[in-house]
Structures are given as C-alpha cells and as structure tokens.
Amino acid sequence: MIPVVDIFAGPGGLNEGFSSVRDYSGNRVFNTVLSIEMETAAVKTLTLRAAHRILSGCANGQPEVYKKFLAKEITYQEMRVAPEVAEAFAHAEDEVRQFELSEESRPDSDRMIRHALQGQSDWVLIGGPPCQAYSLAGRSRRKHDETFKDDHKHFLYKEYLHIIEEFRPSIFVMENVKGMLSSKNGDGKIFELIEADLRAPGYDLHSMVVSSDTGALIPSAFIIKSEQFGIPQKRHRVIIVGLRRDAQLPAPKVLQPTAPVTVRDSISSLPRLRSGISRKPKATWDEWTAVRQQAHVCLRRLPRKELAEFPSGSHLQTVSVSRPSIESVDPTTAAGELQAWLQADAPPVTWNHEARGHMVEDLVRYYLLAALVTEDGVSPKVRSLPAAHWPKHGNINNVVVPFEDRFRVQVWNKPSSTVVSHIAKDGHYYIHPDPEQMRSLTVREAARLQTFPDNYIFLGNRTQQFTQVGNAVPPLLAAKIAERVAVILGAYA
C-alpha cells in the first residue's frame, strides 16, 4: 500500500477518501501511516476511525464487543477497555497523534514522520492548514483588528511546505478555503506566495477541474465546486495537487461533473425527529406540540397557504433510536452513488442524530420558514414573515439588515449551502426542510451533506462534533481525487 501522511487532519475527511480507494482485487491502495491533529475531540474521532478500519478488516469479522458498541448497547468507554480491541486501538494511537505543528515543534514532528515513513520514498502528503485567516468570514470579523496581518494562521502552510521540502512526497494534496485566493498579507496576495513556495522545491501544481493541457492555470482554476461532482452541498474549496517533478508522473485526470445531488438525496432517509426546546431538555411531547400548534396557527393566517389538518407528530422523538431506511439505489446515478457510499456497512442504529433545543420564538420561525419555501426551492428571508416573528434586533427595520440571511432553510430539491463550523453556534442557517420536524439539522444530517458514511462516528460533545463536521473535506470528493492519484502512481483503482 502507498503510505499517506495526513496533517491538520481535522476529523479525517481527506483521510477517509484516500482510505476508501480499492484496486481491482479489492485491496486498499493507500495506508495512512500518520495523522496529525491538535484538537482533542477530533483526535478521538480519528483514533476511533483508524481502529474501525482495522476491526472491520478482521478475518472473522468485527469483534462482538465492537458490534455492541455500534449498536449502542455499551458505551465507548466500556468497549475501549475490552481486550478484543486493544491491539487495534494501540495501532490507531500510533497512527493518530495529537500535536501542534509549528516552527518550534518541527524537530518532534520530523521524527514522527520519519518513523512513520520508514524510509519509503513514494508516498502522499494530504491536509489543509487551518483556514480562519484566509476565510472571507474570518477577514470580515477581524476587519479592524490590527493584529490580523500577523496572525500565525496565515503562515501555517509553511509547516506543510517544510514537510514537502524535508521529506519530498511523490504527490501532495493541499486543501483550503477559496478566500485564500483574495487574502493579502502586506502588499502581496497569500495565494501567490503559497503557489511560488510550493513550486520552489521542484513540484508542478495541478488543478482537479481544469486540465494542465490548457496552459498556465489562473488561481481560480484550483477551485472545486463540490456540487458539480456528486456532493449534495455548495462547497467551494481550493485544492492543489502537487507532483514532484523528478518523479516524472503523468498529470492527474480532472474530475468529471455529475448531475446535481440534493438535500433530499442526502438526508431524507434518516429517522425523523422533533426539535428540542431550550432550557427544557426533557420537554414532553405535549409541551412541544403546543409550540408547533402555535406555529401552525400563525401559518394558517398567512394568505398564500392552503394547509391540511395539523399533523399530530406524536411519533417523533428528539433522539434517533433506529437506523435509516435503506433505499434501493442505482449506483450509475450520482444520487445512487451517494446513497451507496453513505449506507455501506451502516451500523444498526443512527449515530450523532439528536435534535438540539432552540428558543420557542426560533422554533416558530423555523416552522414558518420551512413551510413557506417556494415551489422552485427558494428559502424565504426572515423579513418575509409577519413583523411579529422578526428577531428583536435594533436594526431589523433598516434597509439593509446584516443578519437577514442568518435564517435559511436547506431546501429539498437543491444542494445545501456550505456546511461550516459556525453550525456549532446555532442552527438558524441550517433549518430542516420538513416543517413538521421544526428544527435545525443534526450532526448526522450535516455529516451526510459532507458525505461522511453513516458508520463514521464523531466523538466529543455536540458542539465539538458540529465543529469537526464543518471543518472537514467531503470524503466522497476526497475519494474521487484519491482515485486519480492512485492512477498516477500506477495502482489502478
């Protein structure tokens, strides 16, 4: 197998894509020998996933204690101390390292990488330096911050660059936000600095969407619009594939566009849940249905809606206790490919699928906004509602309201908007399209929009889980890139 080193790994989206690639005989092409990540919860998720790959490859199948964990019959802590999984977790903990990459820590990280590679020269480096300093949202929040230009996150790519210079991988795959194309430091553009630095050690840079045969690539050629390649999300990211010039490798074949895949294709088969109510973690069905009855009455007063009788919703729970419905899929279609990817070896229950609580006023807004989505799939803005349902902000009556787009329904018949880490803060921008459920998306629904398989379990508290999902690379997109990398290296996927 071809060694892979994953740095700034997050919860492992790129890693999952590379780890999923198989050759014609069904054998894994890539082997992740080292994952480096500094956030504790993401490290726990990475470690569990590394162990999962080992335990799922056992000749006699997964150990019974691990099956019980997947079925939620025992806790993670109970499973973790079982002798049957000890060897797998020992290997996983050797692979996954909690570590902060920096100029000062290079001697230690170099030792880790050298040990993991064991002298192998043909290997792949993957990862994306933290993007807060490049992101458009991050720059907006720190517009008047004099220290912003000196933020060390501008230059974390230099740790990526150091590893390239020191260990010279055959190929590297670097991911980041498209804001890096316009981000500046002093008088220079960040992307131009990065591009020159990546070429300097003897690498040619390639786009996965624009062929190198077209000549010199402009910066925007490195942007991948995920929704064009079978991902149910409008996620636009810069992905650079670097090939070591002296390895004389062929240029990668570009990704082939597919038909759009929608929110419905992604999450409609998940168990339906009802929302929670803030400050009432154990709210009864009667308390919840009273809120929804209030919202339903408000909706019936609006002139444009003809509504059926108020549905009972009594079957809905706040936490999933079942597995998704298994759909018959045509794997030759983009939607079928996605469902097959999500459902492969799914656990007997749905993980990370719990509705969070919201203020009653927000729940009513969610219900109304989801019910008012137009037939052509346009999500209404919050000021489309009667004024009684507007948020109580001082500038709500201004001509331009900066937060008017904070409330957004992710409509059924289109790809979702970009899943970002801010989803951990509130759910206003990620309202579920089914008004009956009257809630924001769960971690599992966000993970599906990111194309994490249902057997990919996120650890940590719910806020940490949302943050992990929002910071990840879509694994299915990563797998498509990895397949082309495998072809370059002669391992035909």
Salt bridges, closest charged atoms under 4 A:
GLU16 OE2 - ARG49 NH2 2.79
GLU16 OE1 - ARG53 NH2 2.74
GLU64 OE2 - LYS67 NZ 3.45
GLU93 OE2 - ARG80 NH2 2.65
ASP94 OD1 - ARG97 NH2 3.01
ASP108 OD1 - ARG111 NH2 2.16
ASP110 OD1 - HIS162 NE2 3.04
ASP145 OD2 - ARG142 NE 3.15
ASP150 OD2 - LYS149 NZ 3.53
ASP151 OD2 - ARG142 NH1 2.39
ASP151 OD1 - HIS152 ND1 3.57
GLU159 OE1 - ARG106 NE 2.86
GLU166 OE2 - ARG114 NH2 3.52
GLU175 OE2 - ARG237 NE 3.71
GLU195 OE2 - ARG199 NH2 3.15
ASP197 OD2 - LYS158 NZ 3.70
ASP204 OD1 - ARG245 NE 2.95
GLU227 OE2 - HIS236 NE2 2.96
ASP246 OD2 - ARG168 NH2 3.67
ASP246 OD1 - ARG244 NE 2.59
GLU287 OE2 - LYS280 NZ 3.42
GLU337 OE1 - LYS480 NZ 3.26
GLU354 OE2 - ARG462 NH1 3.57
ASP362 OD1 - ARG365 NH1 2.52
ASP362 OD2 - HIS428 NE2 3.76
GLU404 OE2 - ARG383 NE 3.35
ASP405 OD1 - LYS381 NZ 2.45
ASP426 OD2 - ARG406 NH2 2.86
ASP426 OD2 - HIS422 NE2 3.86
ASP434 OD2 - ARG272 NH2 2.70
GLU436 OE1 - ARG272 NH2 2.63
GLU436 OE2 - ARG292 NH1 3.97
GLU445 OE2 - HIS432 NE2 3.42
GLU445 OE2 - ARG439 NH2 2.73
ASP454 OD2 - ARG448 NH2 2.63
